Amino acid sequence: DRMATESKSSEPQMTEQQVINRFRQLRKHCAGLSQKIAELEMESNEHQLVMDTLSALEPERKAFRMVGGVLVERTVGEVLPSVTQNKEGLAQVLQQLSAQLEQTEKEAQELQNTYGIRTQVDGGRGGGGQGQAQEESKTTGVLA
């Protein structure tokens, strides 16, 4: 028991401001990841719509595709495999971003639990004034 206490005290402790800044940074990162995931999910859905439309057509039929801002003429047989491949790539990126988001949220939650961080939503439920929240942060946790 004594060894566990000593090992914890040897870890560098963050100041209250460092904890708040780190927590805010993590939350901001989570928001950015969530936004990027939403964008990529929309793009993936668009790819699926194109795949569904093209799969019903003959492979020799003309198809136009935007490549680097230039509209090029191809056939359905040429376009469909590349759209499918792009959608698979999007799925992999989405999976990686989702895992990264989960890890970042977990880290933020651990920080919140460890230092007793209360967000403005959490802090409003406890009642009391600004002075009380400031006083409590010195004894029980950090208000972010």
VOBA-1610 file (N, C-alpha, C; in pm, whole numbers, padded with zeros to 5 digits, always signed):
BEGIN
Asp+00083-00119+00000Asp+00000+00000+00000Asp+00088+00126+00000Arg+00194+00122+00080Arg+00284+00237+00089Arg+00358+00258-00042Met+00394+00148-00110Met+00464+00157-00238Met+00374+00222-00343Ala+00247+00187-00342Ala+00156+00246-00439Ala+00144+00395-00417Thr+00139+00439-00293Thr+00129+00581-00261Thr+00256+00654-00305Glu+00370+00594-00281Glu+00496+00657-00318Glu+00511+00668-00469Ser+00468+00565-00543Ser+00482+00570-00688Ser+00389+00676-00748Lys+00272+00695-00689Lys+00181+00798-00739Lys+00236+00937-00712Ser+00299+00955-00597Ser+00350+01089-00564Ser+00474+01123-00647Ser+00544+01021-00701Ser+00661+01050-00783Ser+00623+01094-00924Glu+00498+01068-00966Glu+00453+01114-01097Glu+00437+01265-01094Pro+00473+01334-01202Pro+00459+01480-01203Pro+00311+01520-01196Gln+00278+01605-01103Gln+00140+01652-01087Gln+00119+01777-01172Met+00002+01784-01236Met-00030+01900-01318Met-00096+02005-01229Thr-00072+02131-01263Thr-00140+02238-01191Thr-00286+02239-01235Glu-00367+02312-01160Glu-00509+02320-01191Glu-00530+02376-01332Gln-00454+02479-01368Gln-00469+02541-01500Gln-00425+02444-01611Gln-00321+02366-01586Gln-00275+02268-01684Gln-00382+02160-01705Val-00446+02120-01597Val-00552+02020-01606Val-00667+02075-01689Ile-00709+02197-01660Ile-00819+02259-01733Ile-00784+02271-01881Asn-00662+02320-01909Asn-00621+02336-02049Asn-00616+02203-02122Arg-00566+02100-02059Arg-00558+01968-02120Arg-00698+01912-02147Phe-00787+01928-02049Phe-00924+01880-02065Phe-00993+01952-02181Arg-00978+02084-02186Arg-01039+02161-02296Arg-00980+02120-02430Gln-00850+02096-02433Gln-00784+02052-02556Gln-00840+01918-02602Leu-00858+01826-02509Leu-00914+01695-02543Leu-01057+01708-02595Arg-01137+01790-02529Arg-01276+01809-02572Arg-01283+01871-02711Lys-01194+01967-02737Lys-01190+02032-02868Lys-01150+01931-02975His-01053+01847-02942His-01008+01743-03034His-01122+01645-03063Cys-01198+01609-02961Cys-01313+01519-02978Cys-01416+01582-03073Ala-01441+01710-03055Ala-01538+01779-03140Ala-01491+01779-03286Gly-01363+01805-03306Gly-01307+01804-03441Gly-01316+01667-03506Leu-01285+01563-03428Leu-01294+01427-03480Leu-01439+01392-03515Ser-01531+01430-03429Ser-01673+01402-03455Ser-01720+01470-03584Gln-01676+01593-03604Gln-01714+01666-03725Gln-01655+01598-03849Lys-01530+01557-03842Lys-01466+01491-03956Lys-01534+01357-03985Ile-01570+01283-03880Ile-01640+01156-03899Ile-01773+01178-03969Ala-01846+01282-03928Ala-01975+01311-03990Ala-01958+01345-04139Glu-01855+01424-04171Glu-01828+01459-04311Glu-01798+01334-04393Leu-01712+01247-04339Leu-01673+01127-04413Leu-01789+01029-04426Glu-01877+01024-04326Glu-01995+00937-04336Glu-02087+00985-04448Met-02101+01118-04459Met-02183+01173-04568Met-02121+01138-04704Glu-01990+01153-04714Glu-01920+01120-04838Glu-01934+00971-04870Ser-01925+00887-04769Ser-01941+00744-04788Ser-02081+00711-04838Asn-02182+00780-04783Asn-02320+00759-04828Asn-02336+00801-04974Glu-02270+00912-05014Glu-02275+00955-05153Glu-02211+00850-05244His-02098+00795-05200His-02034+00689-05279His-02129+00570-05295Gln-02200+00535-05186Gln-02294+00423-05193Gln-02406+00451-05293Leu-02457+00574-05294Leu-02562+00610-05391Leu-02511+00595-05534Val-02389+00641-05559Val-02329+00630-05692Val-02312+00482-05729Met-02263+00402-05633Met-02245+00259-05659Met-02378+00191-05691Asp-02482+00225-05615Asp-02614+00166-05639Asp-02666+00204-05778Thr-02645+00329-05817Thr-02693+00376-05947Thr-02615+00310-06061Leu-02482+00307-06047Leu-02398+00252-06155Leu-02411+00101-06169Ser-02435+00031-06061Ser-02440-00116-06068Ser-02558-00165-06152Ala-02661-00082-06167Ala-02777-00120-06246Ala-02755-00095-06396Leu-02646-00028-06432Leu-02620+00008-06572Leu-02525-00091-06639Glu-02524-00089-06773Glu-02434-00174-06849Glu-02291-00122-06834Pro-02191-00212-06825Pro-02052-00170-06806Pro-01996-00086-06922Glu-02054-00096-07043Glu-02003-00021-07158Glu-02060+00120-07166Arg-02158+00151-07085Arg-02225+00281-07091Arg-02130+00392-07048Lys-02147+00510-07109Lys-02065+00625-07073Lys-02093+00669-06930Ala-01988+00710-06864Ala-02001+00767-06729Ala-01901+00881-06718Phe-01939+00985-06649Phe-01849+01099-06631Phe-01808+01104-06486Arg-01680+01136-06469Arg-01626+01139-06333Arg-01539+01262-06317Met-01549+01323-06198Met-01467+01441-06168Met-01333+01392-06113Val-01225+01429-06182Val-01091+01391-06139Val-01009+01519-06128Gly-00976+01557-06004Gly-00896+01677-05983Gly-00959+01803-06039Gly-01091+01813-06033Gly-01160+01932-06081Gly-01188+01929-06230Val-01154+01819-06298Val-01178+01806-06441Val-01274+01691-06464Leu-01377+01715-06543Leu-01475+01612-06575Leu-01421+01526-06689Val-01406+01397-06664Val-01352+01306-06766Val-01456+01200-06802Glu-01451+01158-06928Glu-01544+01057-06976Glu-01481+00919-06962Arg-01554+00830-06900Arg-01511+00691-06882Arg-01631+00603-06911Thr-01617+00475-06880Thr-01732+00384-06889Thr-01770+00343-06746Val-01890+00293-06733Val-01937+00247-06603Val-01844+00138-06550Gly-01798+00052-06639Gly-01707-00056-06601Gly-01575-00005-06545Glu-01530+00113-06588Glu-01406+00171-06537Glu-01429+00249-06407Val-01543+00315-06398Val-01571+00403-06284Val-01614+00326-06159Leu-01699+00226-06177Leu-01755+00153-06063Leu-01649+00092-05972Pro-01546+00025-06024Pro-01444-00031-05933Pro-01368+00076-05854Ser-01341+00190-05915Ser-01268+00294-05843Ser-01356+00359-05736Val-01485+00375-05763Val-01577+00429-05663Val-01588+00331-05546Thr-01595+00203-05576Thr-01602+00100-05473Thr-01475+00101-05387Gln-01361+00113-05454Gln-01233+00117-05382Gln-01225+00242-05293Asn-01270+00355-05344Asn-01270+00478-05265Asn-01360+00465-05142Lys-01475+00400-05159Lys-01567+00382-05045Lys-01503+00291-04939Glu-01432+00188-04983Glu-01364+00100-04889Glu-01255+00176-04813Gly-01184+00263-04883Gly-01083+00347-04818Gly-01146+00439-04715Leu-01262+00496-04749Leu-01334+00582-04654Leu-01374+00502-04530Ala-01417+00379-04551Ala-01459+00294-04438Ala-01341+00270-04343Gln-01223+00248-04399Gln-01104+00228-04316Gln-01069+00354-04237Val-01074+00469-04303Val-01044+00595-04235Val-01147+00622-04126Leu-01273+00595-04156Leu-01379+00613-04055Leu-01355+00525-03933Gln-01312+00403-03957Gln-01285+00311-03847Gln-01169+00364-03761Gln-01064+00414-03825Gln-00949+00468-03752Gln-00988+00593-03672Leu-01065+00682-03735Leu-01107+00803-03666Leu-01200+00771-03549Ser-01286+00673-03566Ser-01376+00634-03457Ser-01297+00579-03339Ala-01194+00499-03368Ala-01109+00445-03261Ala-01034+00559-03192Gln-00985+00654-03270Gln-00913+00769-03213Gln-01007+00853-03127Leu-01131+00873-03174Leu-01230+00948-03097Leu-01260+00878-02965Glu-01277+00748-02971Glu-01307+00670-02850Glu-01194+00683-02749Gln-01069+00674-02796Gln-00953+00685-02708Gln-00944+00825-02647Thr-00968+00927-02727Thr-00960+01065-02678Thr-01071+01092-02576Glu-01192+01042-02604Glu-01302+01058-02509Glu-01271+00987-02377Lys-01210+00869-02388Lys-01173+00793-02269Lys-01070+00871-02187Glu-00971+00928-02254Glu-00869+01006-02185Glu-00930+01128-02115Ala-01023+01195-02184Ala-01089+01312-02125Ala-01173+01270-02004Gln-01241+01156-02015Gln-01323+01106-01904Gln-01236+01071-01784Glu-01120+01007-01810Glu-01029+00972-01701Glu-00978+01098-01632Leu-00944+01199-01711Leu-00898+01326-01655Leu-01009+01390-01572Gln-01131+01384-01624Gln-01245+01441-01553Gln-01269+01368-01421Asn-01260+01237-01422Asn-01281+01159-01300Asn-01167+01177-01200Thr-01044+01177-01250Thr-00926+01188-01163Thr-00922+01321-01089Tyr-00949+01430-01162Tyr-00935+01563-01103Tyr-01069+01624-01063Gly-01176+01550-01077Gly-01307+01600-01036Gly-01352+01720-01118Ile-01322+01719-01247Ile-01359+01830-01334Ile-01509+01829-01355Arg-01567+01947-01339Arg-01709+01965-01367Arg-01722+02064-01481Thr-01800+02028-01581Thr-01824+02121-01691Thr-01933+02218-01648Gln-01957+02318-01730Gln-02060+02416-01695Gln-02196+02351-01683Val-02222+02251-01763Val-02349+02178-01755Val-02358+02106-01621Asp-02249+02037-01581Asp-02247+01967-01453Asp-02255+02063-01337Gly-02179+02173-01343Gly-02169+02268-01234Gly-02300+02339-01205Gly-02383+02359-01308Gly-02509+02430-01290Gly-02609+02352-01208Arg-02595+02222-01199Arg-02692+02139-01127Arg-02671+02145-00976Gly-02549+02172-00934Gly-02518+02169-00792Gly-02574+02285-00713Gly-02617+02390-00780Gly-02668+02507-00710Gly-02554+02591-00660Gly-02584+02698-00585Gly-02479+02783-00531Gly-02433+02883-00634Gly-02347+02975-00587Gly-02301+03082-00675Gly-02163+03056-00729Gln-02110+03155-00798Gln-01977+03146-00859Gln-01870+03127-00751Gly-01882+03199-00641Gly-01785+03189-00533Gly-01778+03049-00475Gln-01893+02988-00461Gln-01897+02852-00407Gln-01829+02755-00504Ala-01852+02771-00634Ala-01789+02684-00733Ala-01638+02701-00729Gln-01591+02824-00715Gln-01448+02850-00706Gln-01390+02784-00581Glu-01459+02798-00470Glu-01411+02743-00343Glu-01406+02590-00350Glu-01512+02531-00407Glu-01516+02386-00417Glu-01405+02333-00506Ser-01369+02409-00610Ser-01265+02361-00701Ser-01131+02347-00630Lys-01108+02425-00526Lys-00982+02416-00452Lys-00977+02290-00367Thr-01093+02242-00325Thr-01093+02129-00233Thr-01129+01997-00300Thr-01220+02000-00398Thr-01269+01874-00453Thr-01234+01851-00597Gly-01210+01953-00675Gly-01183+01929-00815Gly-01162+02058-00890Val-01180+02049-01022Val-01155+02159-01111Val-01281+02189-01188Leu-01314+02314-01204Leu-01429+02355-01282Leu-01378+02401-01418Ala-01424+02335-01523Ala-01378+02370-01660Ala-01489+02437-01736
//
